[in-house]
């Protein structure tokens, strides 16, 4: 994740990420102040690894 433009047309978009994990709390899930845009690679790789590491279910990858 070097900051280069994404070449895969299926990944050329942003996803909504929750700054604070909502754990199923719908109020927190829909709170737009808890949203941030992320590229799919950052959301799907880095953010998910960080969350797994927080839960103790795996090592964070970077």
Backbone as CSV, one residue per row, in Angstrom:
resi,resn,N_x,N_y,N_z,CA_x,CA_y,CA_z,C_x,C_y,C_z
1,UNK,0.828,-1.174,0.000,0.000,0.000,0.000,0.871,1.236,0.000
2,UNK,1.330,1.542,-1.181,2.278,2.625,-1.351,1.628,3.973,-1.616
3,UNK,0.317,4.010,-1.711,-0.358,5.258,-2.044,-0.563,5.428,-3.532
4,UNK,-0.141,4.424,-4.323,-0.354,4.474,-5.767,-1.836,4.330,-6.075
5,UNK,-2.247,4.850,-7.220,-3.626,4.691,-7.641,-3.924,3.217,-7.872
6,UNK,-5.104,2.806,-7.525,-5.527,1.421,-7.695,-5.743,1.149,-9.178
7,UNK,-5.183,0.058,-9.689,-5.328,-0.273,-11.105,-6.494,-1.226,-11.359
8,UNK,-6.982,-1.872,-10.324,-8.108,-2.787,-10.466,-9.404,-1.981,-10.436
9,UNK,-10.177,-1.971,-11.540,-11.396,-1.159,-11.571,-12.427,-1.570,-10.526
10,UNK,-12.385,-2.801,-10.052,-13.329,-3.255,-9.027,-12.944,-2.761,-7.646
11,UNK,-11.742,-2.163,-7.515,-11.268,-1.672,-6.225,-11.050,-0.165,-6.237
12,UNK,-11.545,0.524,-7.257,-11.338,1.970,-7.382,-12.495,2.734,-6.745
13,UNK,-12.684,2.536,-5.459,-13.753,3.213,-4.732,-13.321,3.362,-3.275
14,UNK,-14.122,4.025,-2.510,-13.872,4.151,-1.079,-14.928,3.359,-0.329
15,UNK,-14.564,2.906,0.844,-15.522,2.223,1.711,-15.667,3.025,2.994
16,UNK,-16.803,2.875,3.643,-17.035,3.547,4.917,-16.472,2.665,6.022
17,UNK,-15.628,3.240,6.829,-15.044,2.530,7.962,-15.568,3.173,9.238
18,UNK,-15.767,2.353,10.247,-16.186,2.861,11.553,-14.943,3.117,12.387
19,UNK,-14.763,4.349,12.804,-13.596,4.739,13.594,-13.574,3.944,14.894
20,UNK,-14.695,3.946,15.592,-14.843,3.148,16.814,-15.702,1.947,16.450
21,UNK,-15.239,0.751,16.725,-16.000,-0.455,16.394,-17.367,-0.409,17.049
22,UNK,-18.387,-0.769,16.277,-19.763,-0.642,16.764,-20.264,-1.882,17.500
23,UNK,-19.655,-3.025,17.287,-20.049,-4.271,17.975,-21.548,-4.533,17.895
24,UNK,-22.173,-4.199,16.768,-23.597,-4.438,16.583,-24.510,-3.340,17.116
25,UNK,-23.953,-2.326,17.737,-24.743,-1.205,18.242,-25.187,-0.354,17.048
26,UNK,-26.479,-0.426,16.702,-26.971,0.274,15.512,-26.812,1.780,15.605
27,UNK,-26.936,2.330,16.789,-26.763,3.783,16.934,-25.339,4.192,16.561
28,UNK,-24.368,3.447,17.034,-22.974,3.733,16.697,-22.689,3.393,15.232
29,UNK,-23.309,2.334,14.731,-23.133,1.940,13.333,-23.562,3.055,12.386
30,UNK,-24.692,3.696,12.645,-25.225,4.724,11.767,-24.797,6.139,12.135
31,UNK,-23.959,6.303,13.141,-23.469,7.626,13.543,-22.416,8.083,12.536
32,UNK,-22.784,9.040,11.670,-21.865,9.470,10.619,-20.609,10.140,11.177
33,UNK,-20.635,10.586,12.424,-19.421,11.145,13.020,-18.403,10.041,13.339
34,UNK,-18.847,8.806,13.299,-17.987,7.652,13.545,-17.520,7.019,12.234
35,UNK,-17.772,7.666,11.117,-17.392,7.134,9.806,-16.146,7.832,9.290
36,UNK,-15.368,7.078,8.513,-14.246,7.656,7.776,-14.105,6.899,6.465
37,UNK,-13.756,7.597,5.386,-13.565,6.899,4.115,-12.183,6.251,4.074
38,UNK,-12.148,5.026,3.582,-10.878,4.320,3.402,-10.870,3.654,2.036
39,UNK,-9.693,3.498,1.476,-9.590,2.704,0.265,-9.830,1.244,0.652
40,UNK,-10.327,0.423,-0.262,-10.627,-0.971,0.072,-9.416,-1.736,0.603
41,UNK,-8.243,-1.497,0.037,-7.052,-2.220,0.497,-6.757,-1.904,1.957
42,UNK,-6.816,-0.646,2.324,-6.539,-0.274,3.711,-7.599,-0.864,4.632
43,UNK,-8.853,-0.765,4.228,-9.941,-1.299,5.058,-9.846,-2.820,5.180
44,UNK,-9.647,-3.500,4.064,-9.712,-4.960,4.054,-8.450,-5.626,4.579
45,UNK,-7.324,-4.964,4.507,-6.071,-5.593,4.927,-5.584,-5.020,6.252
46,UNK,-5.256,-3.749,6.280,-4.650,-3.141,7.471,-5.649,-3.052,8.619
47,UNK,-6.802,-2.476,8.361,-7.780,-2.263,9.425,-8.256,-3.591,10.015
48,UNK,-8.525,-4.570,9.164,-8.984,-5.862,9.656,-7.899,-6.555,10.481
49,UNK,-6.649,-6.437,10.066,-5.544,-7.026,10.835,-5.405,-6.349,12.190
50,UNK,-5.592,-5.023,12.223,-5.518,-4.296,13.494,-6.626,-4.759,14.439
51,UNK,-7.829,-4.936,13.894,-8.943,-5.381,14.732,-8.728,-6.802,15.236
52,UNK,-8.192,-7.679,14.402,-7.896,-9.046,14.839,-6.858,-9.037,15.951
53,UNK,-5.850,-8.182,15.818,-4.802,-8.102,16.837,-5.375,-7.588,18.154
54,UNK,-6.311,-6.643,18.075,-6.955,-6.127,19.286,-7.737,-7.214,20.004
55,UNK,-8.359,-8.103,19.216,-9.143,-9.202,19.795,-8.244,-10.356,20.234
56,UNK,-6.978,-10.317,19.831,-6.065,-11.395,20.184,-6.242,-12.624,19.325
57,UNK,-6.767,-12.443,18.107,-6.990,-13.598,17.233,-6.009,-13.648,16.077
58,UNK,-4.960,-12.906,16.150,-3.989,-12.929,15.080,-3.065,-11.734,15.180
59,UNK,-1.964,-11.811,14.490,-0.985,-10.712,14.511,-1.339,-9.682,13.461
60,UNK,-1.131,-8.431,13.770,-1.353,-7.357,12.796,-0.295,-7.428,11.731
61,UNK,-0.728,-7.286,10.462,0.202,-7.299,9.348,0.312,-5.899,8.796
62,UNK,1.497,-5.528,8.349,1.695,-4.224,7.706,2.564,-4.382,6.520
